[in-house]
């Protein structure tokens, strides 16, 4: 029998992957990965590992949760090392309890590998400390909806009093969150931040008050995934975070190479705040990434192309020409 690893990939920045997560990724025979996983991390897998996309967006599920659980069991029964790769931490709104239950029922060996959750990564990269001795004595992680999409009616105001509230998956329910906080007696001037794509070089943030945040978000280009932070700690942060001050923050590069990925090259860019995607070109490329690249570039825009070797440009142009002919 094989084994299943339920792994947290961290948030955005590829260097937030833990050492244990890296090890099991390198050993995996098959990886089932979510939409919010930075796909650069898939380059850590061995070349013959299967890569299966089972991502979820607000209006589209590539693979239903029950199907994912059945696939985990089936692949492990085939004596494979299986990694279920999730964005952030699997135990924080990552449905890990449902997958553990399915694996327990199947009497399948498994391990859970924690990851850095969005609340930690997004807030830190936005320059906001979730706790503060003078402003926040507790942190509450919450989601604005339950399984069937029904809105929660919890006392959101209690999350904010003397503390910090972190709302996951809350963009569509921002109006509901604001209404509940105001109805619970929270001041309309309470600071709030909405952080989109936290810890990526494409990270964006709006800091405002409860009274004004909806209008400001509506007139912006912020998109999912986004984290909502409410509390005095938002106002105690600097206007610009350490991350946004990095020399390449906001730059978006498509790196083209004839050679396999080199993570020292990748982190040379991401470590300075850039958002990058890597493409290997030529007949010797890892063809598993052809589909991944097509899907990713349909969602993300990289206006600056950097060819890591002179020959890479000709190979890239040749592949692009072939693709247009077959299309």
C-alpha positions in Angstrom: 0.0 0.0 0.0 1.1 3.6 -0.7 0.8 6.6 1.5 -1.0 10.0 1.3 0.4 13.3 2.4 -2.0 16.2 3.0 0.4 19.1 2.5 0.3 22.8 3.0 2.1 24.7 0.3 2.3 28.0 2.1 1.0 31.2 0.5 2.4 32.7 -2.7 6.1 33.2 -2.1 7.7 29.9 -3.2 10.2 30.1 -0.4 7.4 29.7 2.2 7.3 26.0 1.5 8.5 24.0 4.5 11.4 21.5 4.3 9.1 18.6 5.0 6.7 19.7 2.3 9.6 19.9 -0.1 10.8 16.4 0.7 7.5 14.7 0.2 6.9 16.7 -3.1 10.2 15.4 -4.4 9.2 11.8 -3.5 5.6 12.0 -4.8 4.3 9.7 -7.6 1.2 11.8 -8.0 0.3 15.3 -6.9 -3.3 16.6 -6.7 -2.9 20.4 -6.4 -5.3 23.3 -5.8 -5.7 26.5 -7.7 -4.2 28.6 -4.8 -1.0 26.6 -4.9 1.8 28.6 -6.5 2.4 26.2 -9.5 6.1 27.0 -9.5 6.3 24.5 -6.6 5.3 21.7 -9.0 8.8 22.0 -10.5 10.1 20.3 -7.3 8.4 17.0 -8.4 10.3 14.3 -10.1 9.8 14.2 -13.9 7.6 11.1 -14.0 5.2 12.2 -11.3 1.6 12.8 -12.4 0.3 16.3 -11.8 -3.5 16.6 -11.4 -5.3 19.9 -11.1 -8.3 19.9 -8.8 -8.6 23.6 -8.3 -11.7 25.5 -7.1 -12.7 29.0 -7.9 -15.9 30.7 -6.6 -17.8 29.7 -9.7 -16.0 26.6 -10.9 -14.8 23.3 -9.4 -12.3 21.3 -11.5 -12.9 18.3 -9.2 -15.5 17.8 -6.5 -14.3 17.2 -2.9 -15.8 13.6 -2.8 -14.0 12.8 -6.1 -10.7 14.1 -4.7 -11.0 11.8 -1.6 -11.7 8.8 -3.8 -8.8 9.6 -6.0 -6.4 9.8 -3.0 -7.5 6.4 -1.8 -7.4 4.8 -5.3 -3.9 6.1 -6.0 -2.5 5.1 -2.6 -4.0 1.6 -3.1 -1.9 1.4 -6.2 1.2 1.6 -4.0 1.9 5.3 -4.9 3.2 8.1 -2.8 0.4 10.7 -3.1 0.6 14.3 -2.2 -2.6 16.4 -1.8 -1.1 19.9 -2.2 -3.1 22.8 -0.7 -2.5 26.5 -0.6 -1.7 27.9 2.9 -2.3 25.4 5.7 -4.5 22.3 5.1 -6.0 22.6 8.6 -7.3 26.1 8.1 -10.3 26.2 5.8 -8.5 23.5 3.7 -11.1 20.7 4.1 -8.4 18.5 5.5 -10.9 17.0 8.1 -13.0 15.7 5.2 -10.0 14.1 3.5 -8.7 12.6 6.7 -12.1 11.0 7.4 -12.1 9.4 3.9 -8.6 8.1 4.4 -9.5 6.8 7.9 -12.5 4.9 6.5 -10.3 3.4 3.8 -7.7 2.5 6.5 -5.1 4.3 4.4 -1.8 5.5 5.9 -1.4 9.3 5.7 0.3 12.3 7.2 -0.6 15.9 7.4 2.1 18.5 6.8 1.2 22.0 8.1 1.9 25.1 6.0 2.0 28.8 6.4 -1.6 30.1 6.3 -2.8 33.1 4.4 -3.5 35.1 7.6 0.2 34.9 8.6 1.7 35.4 5.1 -0.6 38.1 3.8 -0.6 40.2 6.9 3.2 40.0 7.4 3.9 40.8 3.7 1.5 43.7 4.0 3.4 45.0 7.0 0.6 44.3 9.5 1.3 42.5 12.8 -1.8 40.4 13.8 -1.1 40.9 17.4 0.1 44.0 19.3 0.5 44.5 23.0 -1.4 47.8 22.9 -4.0 47.0 20.3 -4.7 43.3 19.9 -4.6 40.5 22.5 -6.2 37.8 20.3 -6.6 36.8 16.6 -9.7 35.1 15.2 -9.6 33.3 11.9 -13.0 33.1 10.3 -14.8 32.5 7.0 -17.9 34.4 6.0 -19.7 31.3 4.7 -20.2 27.6 5.4 -20.3 24.5 3.2 -23.4 25.2 1.2 -22.6 28.9 0.7 -24.9 30.0 3.5 -23.8 33.1 5.4 -22.7 32.7 9.0 -24.5 34.7 11.6 -21.8 34.6 14.2 -21.1 37.7 16.4 -18.4 39.1 14.2 -18.1 42.1 16.4 -16.7 39.9 19.2 -13.8 39.0 16.9 -12.7 42.6 16.6 -13.1 43.8 20.2 -9.6 44.1 21.7 -8.3 41.8 18.8 -7.9 41.2 15.1 -10.3 39.4 12.8 -9.1 37.6 9.7 -11.8 36.7 7.2 -10.9 34.2 4.6 -12.7 33.9 1.2 -14.6 37.1 2.1 -14.6 39.2 -1.1 -18.1 38.2 -2.2 -19.3 38.7 1.4 -17.6 42.0 2.2 -20.9 43.8 2.5 -22.2 41.2 4.9 -19.1 41.4 7.1 -19.2 45.1 7.2 -22.9 45.1 8.1 -22.5 42.5 10.9 -19.6 44.5 12.4 -21.5 47.8 12.3 -24.7 46.1 13.7 -22.6 44.7 16.5 -21.5 48.1 17.6 -18.1 48.4 16.0 -17.2 51.9 15.0 -17.6 52.9 11.3 -14.1 54.3 11.6 -12.6 50.9 12.6 -9.6 50.2 10.3 -9.9 47.4 7.8 -7.6 46.0 5.1 -8.3 43.9 2.1 -5.2 42.1 0.8 -5.3 40.4 -2.6 -2.7 37.7 -3.7 -0.8 38.0 -0.4 3.0 37.4 -0.6 3.0 37.3 -4.4 4.8 40.1 -6.3 1.2 41.0 -7.6 0.0 41.6 -4.0 -2.4 44.5 -3.7 -4.0 46.1 -0.6 -6.6 48.6 0.3 -6.6 50.0 3.8 -9.6 52.0 4.8 -12.4 52.2 7.4 -15.6 50.1 7.7 -17.6 53.1 6.4 -15.6 53.5 3.2 -14.1 50.0 2.4 -16.9 48.7 0.2 -16.8 51.7 -2.2 -13.0 51.7 -2.4 -12.9 47.9 -3.2 -15.7 48.3 -5.8 -13.7 51.0 -7.6 -10.5 49.0 -7.5 -9.1 46.0 -9.4 -8.7 43.8 -6.3 -9.7 40.2 -7.0 -9.8 36.8 -5.3 -8.0 35.3 -3.5 -8.2 38.0 -0.8 -7.9 38.2 3.0 -9.8 40.7 5.0 -8.2 42.1 8.2 -10.2 44.1 10.7 -8.7 45.7 13.8 -6.6 48.5 15.3 -3.5 46.8 14.1 -4.3 47.8 10.5 -3.8 51.5 11.4 -0.6 50.7 13.3 1.2 49.5 10.2 3.3 51.6 7.9 2.0 53.1 4.7 4.3 50.8 2.7 5.4 47.4 3.9 8.9 45.9 3.8 7.7 43.7 0.9 6.5 46.5 -1.3 9.8 48.3 -0.8 11.8 45.5 -2.4 13.4 46.6 -5.6 11.4 44.4 -8.0 8.1 44.5 -6.2 5.2 44.8 -8.7 7.4 43.6 -11.6 6.1 40.5 -13.5 8.5 38.4 -15.5 8.0 35.5 -17.7 11.3 33.6 -17.5 12.1 31.5 -20.6 14.9 28.9 -20.6 16.1 25.9 -22.6 17.2 24.3 -19.4 15.3 22.8 -16.5 14.1 25.1 -13.7 16.8 26.4 -11.3 15.2 27.6 -8.1 18.2 29.7 -7.3 17.3 31.7 -10.4 13.6 31.8 -9.4 14.2 33.0 -5.9 16.7 35.6 -7.2 13.6 37.3 -8.6 10.9 36.5 -6.0 13.3 37.3 -3.2 13.4 40.9 -4.5 9.6 41.1 -4.7 8.9 40.1 -8.3 6.1 37.8 -9.5 7.5 35.2 -12.0 6.5 32.3 -14.1 9.0 29.9 -15.6 8.8 28.2 -19.0 11.2 25.6 -20.3 11.3 25.5 -24.1 12.7 22.9 -26.7 12.1 19.3 -27.3 13.7 18.3 -24.0 11.3 20.4 -21.9 9.1 18.9 -19.2 6.0 18.6 -21.2 3.8 18.2 -18.1 4.0 21.9 -17.8 2.6 22.7 -21.2 -1.0 22.5 -20.0 -0.1 24.1 -16.6 1.5 27.1 -18.4 -1.4 27.5 -20.8 -3.9 27.6 -17.9 -1.8 29.8 -15.8 -1.1 32.4 -18.5 -4.8 32.5 -19.2 -5.3 33.7 -15.7 -2.1 35.8 -15.1 -0.4 38.4 -17.2 3.4 38.7 -17.4 4.3 41.7 -19.6 8.1 41.4 -19.4 9.7 38.3 -21.0 13.3 37.5 -20.0 15.2 34.9 -22.0 17.8 33.2 -19.8 19.9 32.1 -22.8 20.2 33.5 -26.3 18.9 30.2 -27.8 15.7 30.3 -25.7 14.2 33.2 -27.7 14.3 31.2 -31.0 12.8 28.1 -29.3 10.1 30.2 -27.7 9.1 31.8 -31.0 9.1 28.4 -32.8 6.9 26.8 -30.1 4.5 29.8 -30.2 4.3 29.6 -34.0 3.5 25.9 -33.9 0.8 26.5 -31.4 -0.8 29.2 -33.5 -0.8 26.8 -36.6 -2.4 24.0 -34.7 -5.0 26.4 -33.1 
